[in-house]
Amino acid sequence: MSEPAAKVAAHELGVPLDLDDGPGVVRTLLGSEPANVRYHHYRDLEQAIASGSYRHDGMAVCPCSGGTLGRIATGASTNLIERAADVCLKERRRLVLVPRETPLSLIHIQNMLTLTQAGAVILPASPGFYAQNDSVERLVDFIVSRVLDVLGVENDLMRRYGEPARRRHPEE
């Protein structure tokens, strides 16, 4: 999570985060510290994920600002997020970018084209309403599910097209 993302989380979600307290960030966002989650400070370019020799299956940048999108598109990495995304492209690994901006300028669209041609998947946060998402949480789940699908991660966060409606949330 970048510093601007932390500011957005504080402003839009009312969730203040101290990016220097990695375990605190993970606990605040996920409610616990899962064993399979590692926190890396966005300024720490010495992390293994900044290297092509680090093995992984892919990465998502969600949300992805226009500035981050542009820096990834030009290979002008200024932080760990952008460098790790650049590594995904050069190593031909899955990279999913969920643009935050709307409306889009021609520059944004050209950067998306460049990234798509380089192998990234541009996945706008545009939920499908066929899933009968009746809450903000379900709209978010829809997008998260699509991101996970592209990354090859099994999930049941959304009702898929053609499936009967099902109850997912305990309060239903």
Secondary structure, 3 states (H helix, E strand, C coil): CCHHHHHHHHHHHCCCCCCCCHHHHHHHHHCCCCCCCCCCCCCCCCCHHHCCCCCCCEEEEEEECHHHHHHHHHCCCCCHHHHHHHHHHHCCCEEEEEECCCCCCHHHHHHHHHHHHHCCEECCCCCCHHHCCCCHHHHHHHHHHHHHHHHCCCCCCCCCCCCCCCCCCCCC
